[in-house]
Amino acid sequence: MEVSELKYWLWWNRVPGIGPARFFKLWHEYGSMQKAWQAPRAELSKLLSNKVLLERDKISNNWDPEQELKKITQFGFRICCHVEADYPSILKQISDPPPILYVAGNFEYGDDLAVAIIGTRNPTPQGAYTAKELAMGLSRQGITIVSGMARGIDSESHRGALGVQGRTIAVLGSGLDIIYPPENRRLMQEITQNGAVISEFPLGTQPLARNFPARNRIISGLSLGVVVVEAAQDSGSLITANMALEQGREVFAVPGSIGSEGSKGPHQLIRQGAKLVENCDDILNELAIPKLTQGEMTLSPPDLDEIEQKVFVVMSREAMHIDQIMRRSLLAPAQINAVLVQLELKGIVKRMPGQFYLRIK
């Protein structure tokens, strides 16, 4: 996106009262956020209330998007807009995707194969262990772990993914320059090396309570399913689970001791129909993601080159999506496509509808 247009995306994103619905309404109406900003007030009054227009005037007079862009560059962050190719396609599917994401780190092709793991900030030792183990197990299957980088379950989930060199995405309820909690500064740095830390909130935004419901819809929106590990009945984790249902995502819950406060939330979700989770297989099976077992890591046929062997050993005799194959083999998209064509010509794999492949030898 041209910088001249990006400035106006940032400007509109700063205006109180302009949420995703109004933002995209303006974008569709004018085809450009710059044209929307410069439209006659009489025209805009048909789309926006006088209160919102007054807020826009205040922002116009008191805030400079070019200074914001300079700060973003200084911090090593970047902006990812809804119209750009690397904006997560799975997030575009929700009813209110954020127009702008502030990003530290990077998205990868295949991050749409993701599961969120969330829960209380004050877990029991067993809860913390469970979150980390689930994250490690799912990461080994090429799944990106999404969470909120909060204390407790969130942090353990990120650490579990990082511990096995998996990818993880953290969604903040503050600006990227406001690290919350502050003790997670190093964790944030590690995540940016193996995934991304993102926020829809402009730089300088404090982690206010009202920001977290909006943050939570992004956590669930980035994921195929949401796993709740220990949460009180009135916690934000249950709000995220409800958002996941509204977005058409799967909801999972880990049962716990009947005497634990942190078990009440997951047990409530299970009574309401959430899938009970005892291990990673429960999640993989429900999401129809084939699991790579040790028994399938057999010797590859002798006529395969090194890269073809790398793809062969990570494939299953059940249909796997090309994204999952790519994530397990650590190859680039162009390489994966070429190798799968060669394996198909050699009669070793079979292509199925929807970019699914299965191993037939």
Phi, psi and omega in degrees: 000138178297143181301324181299324178279321182301323179304321183281332171298315179296320180298308180298325181294340180274343188284119175302136181095352176258093174269185181305318183298311180291323179301309183288334175296316177295317182298315179292327181290319186251345181075000181197136178286336174293315178296323178296317181296324185268002180294150177302143182302324180298323177292312183297330181295343176281341182251333186232150178287162179297326179298316179293321179295324176295321177295322178298319179297319179298314180298318181300323184273339190239002184217137184244113181295334179294326175294323177298315180298322177296317179297318180302316179294318180298321180282347183083018177269178173211167178253134175239112182267156184305330185274355185271155189295328184269004174295132185304120184296327180293328180287332178295341185284341183282165186287336183225061180293146178294133178297326184230138170240129170273130190232131168245119187106213183205154170269153176234152170302122183111349179291348176291344174273082190223152176228135177267138174236120186222168178167195187295154174280349182234068184283160168286162176305322179293321179296316178298317179297316182297315180300316181293318180295318178297317180297319179296315182296317180291322179297322179295340178266013176080021182259134177283136179262127180248137175200190188249008178057021175282171174297159173083230187302317181302309182298319179295326179294314177299316182295325178298315179295314181296329183294339178242025179060031177272172179264148179211147179236129177251134179247123185261155174258023180217177172292155182297338180274356177250093184283121182222126356289153186299333181289352180266019179302313181293321178300318178301317180298319180293321180296319181295340177276343184225032182160226183206147167249126188227160175203148172268355185270139180299161176303144179089352180288125179282156181282068181283151184303324183292344181281338192284326173301321177295316176303319185294328180292334177285321177303309180289326181294334179277356193239151172285331180203159181239127179253124179258121179242105181061116178195142175289164184293336181251023186276164176295336179297323179288328174297317178298319179298318178294322176297321178300317178298317179297330180273001180080020178268161176278149177238131181237153179217140179262119181289157180216193181295139181292344180267000184263134177299324181290347178275343186295319179296305178302321180295322177297318179296320179296319177297331181273000175114003177295151180283128179287134183243124172248335179201177183298328181301325179299322180286312182299318181295316182293325179273002179058042176255113182300141179264135176277115182260160178299328180295337180271352179277058182274168177296139181277159178304148187291342185268018179261142175280181187299317182289321178297321177297321181299320179286318182303315187287343179264357182271162183240164174276005168253152183299131179237141177287149181302328178298317182292320178298317181297316182294321181288325183273345180063030177259160179284157181307316181296321179294317182301312181301315181294316182294318180296324176298316180295317179294326177291319179295329179277000178074024184261328176234160179235133179273135179245166177301149176078025180062035172260146179226149173224153180273131183247007176228000000 
